[in-house]
Amino acid sequence: MDLNSASTVVLQVLKQATSQDTAVLKPAEEQLKQWETQPGFYSVLLNIFTNHSLDVNVRWLAVLYFKNGIDRYWRRVAPHALSEEEKTTLRAGLITNFNEPVNQIATQISVLIAKVARVDCPRQWPELIPTLVESVKVQDDLQQHRALLTFYHVTKTLASKRLAADRKLFYDLTSSIYSFACSLWNHHTDTFLQQICTGDEAAAANSLERTLLSFKVLRKLTVHGFVEPHWNAEVMGFLHAVFERLKQFLECSRSIRAESICRDRLEKTIILFTKVLLDFLDQHPFSFTALIQRSLEFSVSYIFTEAGEGVVFEQFIVQCMNLIKMIVKNYAYKPSKNIEDSSPETLEAHKIKTAFFTYPTLMEICRRLVTHYFLLTKEELTMWEEDPESFTVEETGGDSWKYSLRPCTEVLFTDIFHEYNQTLTPVLLEMVHSLQGSTSVEDTNAILIKDAVYNAVGLAAYELFDSVDFDQWFKNQLLAELQVSHDRYKPIRRRVIWLIGQWISVKFKSDLRPVLYEAIRNLLQDRDLVSVLFFLNVSLPVDDFEFRTDQFLPYLESMFTLLFQLLQEVTQCDTKMHVLHVLSCVIERVNMQIRPYVGCLVQYLPLLWKQSEEHNMLRCAILTTLIHLVQGLGADSKNLYPFLLPVIQLSTDVSQPPHVYLLEDGLELWLVTLENSPCLTPELLRIFQNMSALLELSSENLKNCFKIINAYIFLSSSEFLQMYAVDLCRSFCELLKDITIEGQVQVLKVVENVLKVNPVLGPQMFQPLLPSVFRGIIDGERYPVVMSTYLGIMGRVLLQNARFFSLLLSQMACELGQELDEILGNMIEMWV
């Protein structure tokens, strides 16, 4: 492709490719696709996106095509790979000028340079790093920023390579530039702090951006650039400096307006500081030993004492809590039961932890977690009132503990309590004892404190097993608190029912179940949505080993009705799934005794199925409910067929996209439907059309597929085989070519079942399979379980259809070129 003549043509087509008119856009895209493999095309693209006078959209598109081309054609072994001559020219052109004025395009150029570096640096591109190092020193703000942005993306990409040779190259690179990276970061950091002191916020914002980028480079070098970083004084010096810089930046936040752009960038930088510590701890736990004491002192000081007031923000608190949690739980810091088996590094780390977590420190952490961080906020209480369902979903797992404050505090409490339960159990029990008796509905703070303490007791349920007589507590106090109906007591009702849910699987007498059922029924009747949902989300009183049907039956009708009403009332998919799960468990537990009460549910499920068309996980919950419903209704489930069979048809049709989510449950529903069917209806017979494609998948669902086939055979072999035997035999022949031994046996067992129930038609229908069975016997199949099945099949043919066996014998004698007596003798000899 001649650059001079091609540039104009390519530029015109790129302009057309940015059009909103599909009649113009589509041909342009096709033309660009054809040019992707043309020599010189990427040189033309480079000239276009580095020409700042051209339209931004055209340049943006040129960058994207160039970046995608690197993935496809840059490696030497790729089909239509770029020539080495063109790549040399392109590499030189990419780092000639770092002066891109558009941020988005600059980022894309940095990323594509990093993509090239992943393949070529340092061997084919030794000048890249030196050029970047020199470019970040220039005084021009734009060039310096763009070079620093590229430096970061290149470092990030090279750090992600995992092959041993690549790791060695990155170690060498790190050792050569680490000092420079440290000085660069310190320079930009000092500049930023000086500008903040003088009140020059605009200049400070630019310096902070450079501080952030240089720190990102250092993060990758520090975490991934050393085998044993604790032996490098510069690395450890940098990590210790992180704590000082953190303090300086946190203090800076006092003087920056909340709505300022600089404030947002400052918080991002502060979070990045903590990420460096977390990453280093994760990758180099023993190298981190020297930082344990300082990390704990720093984190505890800022989030559990007055030192952090006015400077800490939520995401910073989360990061500090994650740091404490990772130190507390780190297996590298836990000695073996036999101390002699522990490494000196482990013992040293454990010694530091033990010295830090004294009784006063642990007590203060525990108290602050419970009485400060566990308290419901005004925003949460408002959300509760305005949207109780969303509040419940968010509270019970809407966010990951790593990123959201409330889950993070609860996980930290659980981990610390588990690690130091002997120290903390008396502290928590003292807090519980101070809250005995009912709390005044007028004292909002006391209610929130009780909610928080009960939360702690629920989270620590397993640790408190021997220290709390939960049955007595339930009877003497918790039950009474459930019965306080005042609106302001809602948090306690909710927390008490949640607390019971936590303890049911730990320590709860079976004899108290009826009293609990009564309490849950009252909550359902009172429409206390949050309390009920909290309980359902945590533990199900019908879904554990202690459940006794006779205790639950007196409440079955009312509970089922109320749960069904709740199912209709809630609107969010997650909530509907939880309620459906409970209903499914109830149906499964009481089995046939559910029949008088399921009419309303049977009528509602088709509507819910239709409404959940875009929500496959909810449809999975509906399928599970239908499975238990069919089992509970038995032969009466035939009345559900108008709804049930189309559901099975859709769920097991591999040509329909939802099958990815629904297939496993759909197959189980299909199977239980057949198992409970009194006869084979034409509609049931019709949905077997889905089976051929399912067998072709050869997935983990094959076992259920074979069970379904067997169910059809035993329901009505003649009707079923006349319609599907040819397709089934073809599928089996294909399967046997490439399937495990266990799978082969499953296929052969189906054939044996056909012969068992239909000895006349069976051999004829599966005739194409039988010669391979015969050969397997004669050749002495080496897997005993397969040989056993071969013999079972041939034995049935011989005993039940001697005429067909004679024909088969003649066929095999002809194929193998042997006499009848000889081949029969060989078979009998192998048999005996």
C-alpha positions, 0 to 999 in steps of 0.5 A: 500500500503506497502511503501517499496515494493510500492516505487520502483513500483511507482517510475518506473511508474512515470518515465514512465509517464514522457516519450514523448512516448505516448505508454509508457505514457498513461498506466502509467497515467492510473496506477497512476489514479488507485493508487490515492485512494489506502491507502499509495499512498501519503506517497510514493509520499512524499518519492519520491519528498523529495528524492533530488537524484531522477530525477527532472522531476519524483519529479515534477510529484510526487508533482503534483499528491500529490497536486491534491490528496489534492483537491480530497481526503483530506477532510473527507467527500470526496469519498475515503478520506485519513485516519486520520492516513495517513494524520497525517504522511503526515502533519509531513513529509511535514514540517520536512525539508525546504531544497528543492533545485529546485525552481519550486518544492519548490513552488509546495510544498509550495502551497500543504502545503497551500492547506492542511492548508486551511482544517486542520489549526489550529485545526488538524495542530496546529504545522504548524505556530509555525514550520514556525515561527521558521524555518524562523529564521534559519541562513541557507539561503536555509531553511530560504527562503523555510520556508518563501515561505511556510509561504507566501502561507499558509498566503495567503490561510488562508486569502482567507477563507470567512466564519465567523468562518474562519475569526475569526481564521485568526484574532486570528492568525494575532494577534499572529504573526503580531509583528513577521511578522513586525520585520521579514520584517524590518530585511530583509529590513534593511539588503537589504539596507545595502548591497546596500550601500556596493555595494554587489549586489548578497547578496542584491538580496537574501535579497530583495527576502526575503524582498518581501516574508515577505512583502507579508505575511504582506500584507495579515495579514494587509488587512485581519487580522483585523476588525478595523485595525485603532485601532491597533497602530502596523498596522498603524505604519506599514502603515506609515512606508510603505511611508518611505520604499518606498522613500528609495527603490525609491532612491535605484533604482538610484544606481542599473543598469537598466539591473540588476536582482536586479532592476527588483525585486526592482521594483516588491517590490515597486509596492507591497508597493503601492498594500498594500495601495490600498488593505487597502483603498479598504477593510478598507476605514475609517481606511485609513482616517489617511493615506489620507493626506500622500497618496495624498502628496506622490503620487502627489509629485512623479508623478506631481512634479520634486521629481519623476524625475529619480526614478519613472517608468511607473507601479509605476506612474499607481499605484500612479494614481490609489491611487489618483483616489480611494481616489477621487472617494471613496463613503465612503468619500462623504458626503450626500446632507444633511450633518446631515446624514453623519457619522463623519468618512465620514466628516473627510475624506472629510475635509482632501480631501478638504484641500488637493485639493486646487486650485493651487494643482488641477490646477497643476495636471490638467496641468501636466496630459494634457501637460505631460501625455497626450502627444503622445510619440515618440514610439506611433507616430512611431507605428502610422506610421508603424501599424496604425490599431494596434495603433488605437485598443490599443489607444481605449481600448486594455488595462485595465485602471488599468495597462496601463499608458495612459488609467490610466491618462485619467481615473484619469483626468476624475474623478478629473474633474468630482469631481472638475469641477467648479474649473477646467473648467476655467483652461481647457478653458484657455488652449483651448483659448490659442490654437485658430487658426491653428498650424504650421505643423513645430511645432511638440511640439505645435501639440502634445500639441493641441492634448492633450488639445483636448483630455481633452476637449473630455474626459470632454465633459459632464462636459463642456456642459454649458461652451463650444459652441461646434457648433460654435467651430466646424464651426469656427475652428475644421472643418478647421483643419480637412481639413489640409491635411499635413502629420504632421497634422495627430494627430490633424485631428485624435483628432478633429474627435475623439473630434466630436465623443465625443461631438455628443451625448452631444451637436451637432446641427442636422443641422450640420450633412451634413457638418460632413458627408462631412468631414468623406467622405473626410477622407475616401477618403484620406485613413486617416485610424487612424482618421476614425477608431478613430471616428468609435470607439468612436461614430457613426454619424448614431447611435443616436437619432438625425439621420435623413435619409433625411440628410444622403441619399445624402452621402449613396452611397459614404459612403457605398462604402468607408466603404466597401473598409475600411472593406476589407482593415483592417486586425484586427478582432476588426477593422473589427467588428467596421466597420461592426457595422457601416455598420450594423447601416447604413443598419438599418437606411436607410432600403429598400433604401440600396438595390442598394448598397449592392451587393459588401457586399453580395459578400464579406461576405461569404469570410469574414465568411470563414476567421473568422473561428477562430474568433467567435466575428467577426462572431457575428458581421457578423451575426448582419450585416446579420440581418440588411441586410435581413431586408433591402432586404426584400423578395429579401433576398431569393437570399442570402439563399445559404450563409445565411442558412448554417450560420444559421444552424451552429450558431444554432447547439448546437453540434457545439462548436461555438454555445456558441458565435453565438446562440443568434444572429443566432436565431435572424437571423433565425427569420428575415429570416423567417419573410422576406421569401416569401415562405417555401423552402426545405432548410429552412424547413431542418434547423428546425432539430436544434430546438429539441436540442434548446428546450432541453436547456430551456435557455433564448433563448426559446422566440425566439425559439417559435417565430421561430416555429410560423413563420414556422406555419404561412408560411406553416403549413401543410408541416411543421407539417407533417415533425416536428409535432411528434418531436415538440409535444414530445419536448413540453410535456417534456418542460411543466414538468419543465418550468416557467408559462410564458414558459408554456403560450408560448408553449400553444400559439404555439399549439393554433396557430397550431389549428388556421391555421390547425383546421383539422390536428392540434388536431390530431398532438398535441393529446398527449398534449390535455388531460392535457389541458382538466384536467387543465380546470376541475381542475381549473388551478390557474394561470389565464393566463394559464387557459385563454390559456387552454380555447382558445385551447379547444374552437378552438377544439370545434368550428373547429373540433367537431368530434375530441372534441367528441373523446377527451371527451370520452377518458377523461370520460374513464380515469377519470371514469365519465359519458360523460354528467358529465364531459362535465358539469364539464368543462362547469361549470368551463368555465362559 
